[in-house]
Amino acid sequence: MTTHLSDLVQTRYTTKAFDPSRKLSPAQASQIEALLRFSPSSTNVQPWHFVIASSDSGKARIADTMAAGHAYNAPKVRNASHVVVLCTRQSLTDEHLARVLAQEQADGRFATEEARAGQHRGRSFFVNQHRFERRDAQHWADKQVYLALGFLLLGAAAMGVDACPIEGFDPAAVDEALGLREQGFSSTVIVALGFRAADDFNAQLPKSRLPSTEVITTL
Ligand SMILES: Cc1cc2nc3c(=O)[nH]c(=O)nc-3n(C[C@H](O)[C@H](O)[C@H](O)COP(=O)(O)O)c2cc1C
């Protein structure tokens, strides 16, 4: 990467208008998948699923749900090259935890049975704390999904791909349109990816953030 990270975070921006004629290359699309899959999550619990729409019909299924209250976001979804719906698992079941553990074993992470059991104990401790004590397992899972959002936004910028994160949509309508609930997922946040239109007003506006003295404390 030739661009310095401090420049990158200031030049990336929320793209409000995409050029519908410009598409991600297959290599860029597969890098987007890697960013999502390899995002970190607490205890590697990976409580997510990602629906990626690149066909006009796939993007229309998502954009059509925005007609009612979120029409301002529909053109972003239609004109982007790829649209990712970041979904959260509805529940962190024992079956899911066993599946993650089996994958870690298949990937060669455990030298001994003791190491495998220790990993399962550790993950179950955290998961059960959120399930039964704090009773915020869903919220905790959503927080992991937002990490994938951050990974995706910075990663896309590093690749020279423009992005628009989108919370302005009706999750129930997207769940219905994509049949997510039947599969055990709920839509959490959407990201439209592609390349800016020449007339995107937001590309011309200066970046605005609170001053570092207000948001950073150095000890
Ligand atoms: C979780 C999240 C949801 C957002 N939802 C929308 C949205 O629905 N529509 C939109 O145009 N921008 C949306 N934004 C963009 C923010 O307004 C933008 O990130 C913020 O103003 C900072 O500007 P920048 O991304 O250009 O640096 C969202 C951003 C985030 C992180």
Ligand as a Chemical Component Dictionary entry (heavy atoms), coordinates in Angstrom:
data_LIG
# 
_chem_comp.id                   LIG 
_chem_comp.type                 NON-POLYMER 
_chem_comp.pdbx_formal_charge   0 
_chem_comp.three_letter_code    LIG 
# 
loop_
_chem_comp_atom.comp_id 
_chem_comp_atom.atom_id 
_chem_comp_atom.alt_atom_id 
_chem_comp_atom.type_symbol 
_chem_comp_atom.charge 
_chem_comp_atom.model_Cartn_x 
_chem_comp_atom.model_Cartn_y 
_chem_comp_atom.model_Cartn_z 
_chem_comp_atom.pdbx_ordinal 
LIG C1  C1  C 0 -23.209 2.576  10.961 1  
LIG C2  C2  C 0 -23.341 3.690  9.960  2  
LIG C3  C3  C 0 -24.557 3.914  9.338  3  
LIG C4  C4  C 0 -24.698 4.905  8.360  4  
LIG N1  N1  N 0 -25.893 5.040  7.663  5  
LIG C5  C5  C 0 -25.936 5.868  6.601  6  
LIG C6  C6  C 0 -27.069 5.883  5.747  7  
LIG O1  O1  O 0 -28.057 5.171  5.959  8  
LIG N2  N2  N 0 -27.051 6.686  4.642  9  
LIG C7  C7  C 0 -25.972 7.492  4.367  10 
LIG O2  O2  O 0 -25.989 8.203  3.335  11 
LIG N3  N3  N 0 -24.878 7.529  5.186  12 
LIG C8  C8  C 0 -24.826 6.719  6.264  13 
LIG N4  N4  N 0 -23.701 6.707  7.082  14 
LIG C9  C9  C 0 -22.567 7.599  6.769  15 
LIG C10 C10 C 0 -22.219 8.599  7.894  16 
LIG O3  O3  O 0 -23.082 9.686  7.855  17 
LIG C11 C11 C 0 -20.748 9.014  7.704  18 
LIG O4  O4  O 0 -19.922 7.895  7.913  19 
LIG C12 C12 C 0 -20.337 10.135 8.651  20 
LIG O5  O5  O 0 -21.048 11.311 8.390  21 
LIG C13 C13 C 0 -18.845 10.422 8.535  22 
LIG O6  O6  O 0 -18.502 10.780 7.200  23 
LIG P1  P1  P 0 -17.442 9.992  6.334  24 
LIG O7  O7  O 0 -17.826 8.530  6.323  25 
LIG O8  O8  O 0 -17.592 10.593 4.953  26 
LIG O9  O9  O 0 -16.093 10.207 6.923  27 
LIG C14 C14 C 0 -23.583 5.731  8.061  28 
LIG C15 C15 C 0 -22.357 5.509  8.721  29 
LIG C16 C16 C 0 -22.226 4.498  9.632  30 
LIG C17 C17 C 0 -20.872 4.239  10.259 31 
# 
loop_
_chem_comp_bond.comp_id 
_chem_comp_bond.atom_id_1 
_chem_comp_bond.atom_id_2 
_chem_comp_bond.value_order 
_chem_comp_bond.pdbx_ordinal 
LIG C1  C2  SING 1  
LIG C2  C3  SING 2  
LIG C2  C16 DOUB 3  
LIG C3  C4  DOUB 4  
LIG C4  N1  SING 5  
LIG C4  C14 SING 6  
LIG N1  C5  DOUB 7  
LIG C5  C6  SING 8  
LIG C5  C8  SING 9  
LIG C6  O1  DOUB 10 
LIG C6  N2  SING 11 
LIG N2  C7  SING 12 
LIG C7  O2  DOUB 13 
LIG C7  N3  SING 14 
LIG N3  C8  DOUB 15 
LIG C8  N4  SING 16 
LIG N4  C9  SING 17 
LIG N4  C14 SING 18 
LIG C9  C10 SING 19 
LIG C10 O3  SING 20 
LIG C10 C11 SING 21 
LIG C11 O4  SING 22 
LIG C11 C12 SING 23 
LIG C12 O5  SING 24 
LIG C12 C13 SING 25 
LIG C13 O6  SING 26 
LIG O6  P1  SING 27 
LIG P1  O7  DOUB 28 
LIG P1  O8  SING 29 
LIG P1  O9  SING 30 
LIG C14 C15 DOUB 31 
LIG C15 C16 SING 32 
LIG C16 C17 SING 33 
# 
